């Protein structure tokens, strides 16, 4: 599944176009490598996303095409959350 689509379905980022912009700015890495919006995401991948002054590391738990709002958080688990200095 594409990175921008995963971020939208998991509701980490609200819109796919916004997810694409964040990826294009170089604020997302997958397993330590810089990621583009079209990069494929697999189960077990570790994503690091920079949201403003916060750095969030998550692990992909499952991939699904559609998911209900209350089940979106089951697609990933948060590994760590830290402030960027």
PyMOL commands that place a pseudoatom at each C-alpha (Angstrom):
pseudoatom trace, name=CA, resn=UNK, resi=1, chain=A, elem=C, hetatm=0, pos=[0.000, 0.000, 0.000]
pseudoatom trace, name=CA, resn=UNK, resi=2, chain=A, elem=C, hetatm=0, pos=[1.227, 3.520, -0.775]
pseudoatom trace, name=CA, resn=UNK, resi=3, chain=A, elem=C, hetatm=0, pos=[2.486, 5.621, 2.123]
pseudoatom trace, name=CA, resn=UNK, resi=4, chain=A, elem=C, hetatm=0, pos=[0.077, 8.512, 1.518]
pseudoatom trace, name=CA, resn=UNK, resi=5, chain=A, elem=C, hetatm=0, pos=[-2.903, 6.140, 1.393]
pseudoatom trace, name=CA, resn=UNK, resi=6, chain=A, elem=C, hetatm=0, pos=[-1.844, 4.373, 4.600]
pseudoatom trace, name=CA, resn=UNK, resi=7, chain=A, elem=C, hetatm=0, pos=[-1.494, 7.678, 6.467]
pseudoatom trace, name=CA, resn=UNK, resi=8, chain=A, elem=C, hetatm=0, pos=[-4.994, 8.697, 5.366]
pseudoatom trace, name=CA, resn=UNK, resi=9, chain=A, elem=C, hetatm=0, pos=[-6.677, 5.356, 6.160]
pseudoatom trace, name=CA, resn=UNK, resi=10, chain=A, elem=C, hetatm=0, pos=[-4.959, 5.122, 9.558]
pseudoatom trace, name=CA, resn=UNK, resi=11, chain=A, elem=C, hetatm=0, pos=[-6.028, 8.724, 10.204]
pseudoatom trace, name=CA, resn=UNK, resi=12, chain=A, elem=C, hetatm=0, pos=[-2.534, 9.829, 11.200]
pseudoatom trace, name=CA, resn=UNK, resi=13, chain=A, elem=C, hetatm=0, pos=[-2.963, 12.572, 8.568]
pseudoatom trace, name=CA, resn=UNK, resi=14, chain=A, elem=C, hetatm=0, pos=[-6.471, 13.649, 7.579]
pseudoatom trace, name=CA, resn=UNK, resi=15, chain=A, elem=C, hetatm=0, pos=[-6.102, 14.065, 3.811]
pseudoatom trace, name=CA, resn=UNK, resi=16, chain=A, elem=C, hetatm=0, pos=[-4.080, 12.164, 1.232]
pseudoatom trace, name=CA, resn=UNK, resi=17, chain=A, elem=C, hetatm=0, pos=[-2.884, 15.371, -0.441]
pseudoatom trace, name=CA, resn=UNK, resi=18, chain=A, elem=C, hetatm=0, pos=[-1.584, 16.616, 2.909]
pseudoatom trace, name=CA, resn=UNK, resi=19, chain=A, elem=C, hetatm=0, pos=[0.173, 13.267, 3.457]
pseudoatom trace, name=CA, resn=UNK, resi=20, chain=A, elem=C, hetatm=0, pos=[1.822, 13.683, 0.040]
pseudoatom trace, name=CA, resn=UNK, resi=21, chain=A, elem=C, hetatm=0, pos=[3.030, 17.190, 0.924]
pseudoatom trace, name=CA, resn=UNK, resi=22, chain=A, elem=C, hetatm=0, pos=[4.506, 16.015, 4.252]
pseudoatom trace, name=CA, resn=UNK, resi=23, chain=A, elem=C, hetatm=0, pos=[6.334, 13.164, 2.495]
pseudoatom trace, name=CA, resn=UNK, resi=24, chain=A, elem=C, hetatm=0, pos=[7.621, 15.489, -0.243]
pseudoatom trace, name=CA, resn=UNK, resi=25, chain=A, elem=C, hetatm=0, pos=[9.052, 17.815, 2.427]
pseudoatom trace, name=CA, resn=UNK, resi=26, chain=A, elem=C, hetatm=0, pos=[11.191, 14.920, 3.698]
pseudoatom trace, name=CA, resn=UNK, resi=27, chain=A, elem=C, hetatm=0, pos=[9.505, 14.667, 7.107]
pseudoatom trace, name=CA, resn=UNK, resi=28, chain=A, elem=C, hetatm=0, pos=[8.781, 10.911, 6.891]
pseudoatom trace, name=CA, resn=UNK, resi=29, chain=A, elem=C, hetatm=0, pos=[11.218, 7.997, 7.010]
pseudoatom trace, name=CA, resn=UNK, resi=30, chain=A, elem=C, hetatm=0, pos=[10.496, 4.274, 6.648]
pseudoatom trace, name=CA, resn=UNK, resi=31, chain=A, elem=C, hetatm=0, pos=[12.989, 1.989, 8.400]
pseudoatom trace, name=CA, resn=UNK, resi=32, chain=A, elem=C, hetatm=0, pos=[15.489, 4.873, 8.461]
pseudoatom trace, name=CA, resn=UNK, resi=33, chain=A, elem=C, hetatm=0, pos=[15.208, 5.697, 4.736]
pseudoatom trace, name=CA, resn=UNK, resi=34, chain=A, elem=C, hetatm=0, pos=[13.684, 8.888, 3.333]
pseudoatom trace, name=CA, resn=UNK, resi=35, chain=A, elem=C, hetatm=0, pos=[10.186, 8.130, 1.998]
pseudoatom trace, name=CA, resn=UNK, resi=36, chain=A, elem=C, hetatm=0, pos=[8.142, 9.513, -0.883]
pseudoatom trace, name=CA, resn=UNK, resi=37, chain=A, elem=C, hetatm=0, pos=[4.335, 9.484, -1.030]
pseudoatom trace, name=CA, resn=UNK, resi=38, chain=A, elem=C, hetatm=0, pos=[4.470, 6.565, -3.484]
pseudoatom trace, name=CA, resn=UNK, resi=39, chain=A, elem=C, hetatm=0, pos=[6.748, 4.402, -1.299]
pseudoatom trace, name=CA, resn=UNK, resi=40, chain=A, elem=C, hetatm=0, pos=[5.199, 1.043, -0.459]
pseudoatom trace, name=CA, resn=UNK, resi=41, chain=A, elem=C, hetatm=0, pos=[4.437, 0.326, 3.194]
pseudoatom trace, name=CA, resn=UNK, resi=42, chain=A, elem=C, hetatm=0, pos=[4.501, -3.257, 4.511]
pseudoatom trace, name=CA, resn=UNK, resi=43, chain=A, elem=C, hetatm=0, pos=[3.474, -4.844, 7.803]
pseudoatom trace, name=CA, resn=UNK, resi=44, chain=A, elem=C, hetatm=0, pos=[6.324, -4.506, 10.307]
pseudoatom trace, name=CA, resn=UNK, resi=45, chain=A, elem=C, hetatm=0, pos=[7.747, -1.295, 8.798]
pseudoatom trace, name=CA, resn=UNK, resi=46, chain=A, elem=C, hetatm=0, pos=[8.760, 1.436, 11.218]
pseudoatom trace, name=CA, resn=UNK, resi=47, chain=A, elem=C, hetatm=0, pos=[7.664, 4.958, 10.224]
pseudoatom trace, name=CA, resn=UNK, resi=48, chain=A, elem=C, hetatm=0, pos=[9.043, 8.133, 11.763]
pseudoatom trace, name=CA, resn=UNK, resi=49, chain=A, elem=C, hetatm=0, pos=[6.909, 11.210, 11.125]
pseudoatom trace, name=CA, resn=UNK, resi=50, chain=A, elem=C, hetatm=0, pos=[7.711, 14.790, 12.103]
pseudoatom trace, name=CA, resn=UNK, resi=51, chain=A, elem=C, hetatm=0, pos=[4.602, 16.768, 13.090]
pseudoatom trace, name=CA, resn=UNK, resi=52, chain=A, elem=C, hetatm=0, pos=[5.783, 20.326, 13.792]
pseudoatom trace, name=CA, resn=UNK, resi=53, chain=A, elem=C, hetatm=0, pos=[7.859, 20.082, 16.990]
pseudoatom trace, name=CA, resn=UNK, resi=54, chain=A, elem=C, hetatm=0, pos=[6.949, 16.427, 17.631]
pseudoatom trace, name=CA, resn=UNK, resi=55, chain=A, elem=C, hetatm=0, pos=[8.612, 13.271, 16.286]
pseudoatom trace, name=CA, resn=UNK, resi=56, chain=A, elem=C, hetatm=0, pos=[6.433, 10.134, 16.314]
pseudoatom trace, name=CA, resn=UNK, resi=57, chain=A, elem=C, hetatm=0, pos=[7.703, 6.611, 15.595]
pseudoatom trace, name=CA, resn=UNK, resi=58, chain=A, elem=C, hetatm=0, pos=[5.072, 3.989, 14.764]
pseudoatom trace, name=CA, resn=UNK, resi=59, chain=A, elem=C, hetatm=0, pos=[5.111, 0.381, 13.609]
pseudoatom trace, name=CA, resn=UNK, resi=60, chain=A, elem=C, hetatm=0, pos=[2.683, -0.835, 10.936]
pseudoatom trace, name=CA, resn=UNK, resi=61, chain=A, elem=C, hetatm=0, pos=[0.558, -3.654, 12.396]
pseudoatom trace, name=CA, resn=UNK, resi=62, chain=A, elem=C, hetatm=0, pos=[-1.828, -4.354, 9.495]
pseudoatom trace, name=CA, resn=UNK, resi=63, chain=A, elem=C, hetatm=0, pos=[-2.882, -3.039, 6.097]
pseudoatom trace, name=CA, resn=UNK, resi=64, chain=A, elem=C, hetatm=0, pos=[-6.524, -2.736, 5.035]
pseudoatom trace, name=CA, resn=UNK, resi=65, chain=A, elem=C, hetatm=0, pos=[-8.164, -0.848, 2.175]
pseudoatom trace, name=CA, resn=UNK, resi=66, chain=A, elem=C, hetatm=0, pos=[-11.002, 0.507, 4.316]
pseudoatom trace, name=CA, resn=UNK, resi=67, chain=A, elem=C, hetatm=0, pos=[-11.399, 0.817, 8.052]
pseudoatom trace, name=CA, resn=UNK, resi=68, chain=A, elem=C, hetatm=0, pos=[-13.948, 2.399, 10.392]
pseudoatom trace, name=CA, resn=UNK, resi=69, chain=A, elem=C, hetatm=0, pos=[-12.920, 5.460, 12.372]
pseudoatom trace, name=CA, resn=UNK, resi=70, chain=A, elem=C, hetatm=0, pos=[-12.899, 3.651, 15.727]
pseudoatom trace, name=CA, resn=UNK, resi=71, chain=A, elem=C, hetatm=0, pos=[-10.714, 0.830, 14.295]
pseudoatom trace, name=CA, resn=UNK, resi=72, chain=A, elem=C, hetatm=0, pos=[-8.139, 3.068, 12.561]
pseudoatom trace, name=CA, resn=UNK, resi=73, chain=A, elem=C, hetatm=0, pos=[-5.725, 3.002, 15.523]
pseudoatom trace, name=CA, resn=UNK, resi=74, chain=A, elem=C, hetatm=0, pos=[-5.428, -0.801, 15.227]
pseudoatom trace, name=CA, resn=UNK, resi=75, chain=A, elem=C, hetatm=0, pos=[-3.442, -0.400, 11.981]
pseudoatom trace, name=CA, resn=UNK, resi=76, chain=A, elem=C, hetatm=0, pos=[-0.372, 0.839, 13.862]
pseudoatom trace, name=CA, resn=UNK, resi=77, chain=A, elem=C, hetatm=0, pos=[1.245, 0.972, 17.287]
pseudoatom trace, name=CA, resn=UNK, resi=78, chain=A, elem=C, hetatm=0, pos=[3.131, 3.975, 18.641]
pseudoatom trace, name=CA, resn=UNK, resi=79, chain=A, elem=C, hetatm=0, pos=[6.716, 3.075, 19.574]
pseudoatom trace, name=CA, resn=UNK, resi=80, chain=A, elem=C, hetatm=0, pos=[7.851, 6.462, 20.865]
pseudoatom trace, name=CA, resn=UNK, resi=81, chain=A, elem=C, hetatm=0, pos=[6.905, 10.108, 20.875]
pseudoatom trace, name=CA, resn=UNK, resi=82, chain=A, elem=C, hetatm=0, pos=[9.459, 12.841, 21.456]
pseudoatom trace, name=CA, resn=UNK, resi=83, chain=A, elem=C, hetatm=0, pos=[9.842, 16.601, 21.174]
pseudoatom trace, name=CA, resn=UNK, resi=84, chain=A, elem=C, hetatm=0, pos=[12.162, 17.991, 18.482]
pseudoatom trace, name=CA, resn=UNK, resi=85, chain=A, elem=C, hetatm=0, pos=[14.641, 20.531, 19.775]
for i in range(1, 85): cmd.bond("trace and resi %d" % i, "trace and resi %d" % (i + 1))
show_as sticks, trace
zoom trace
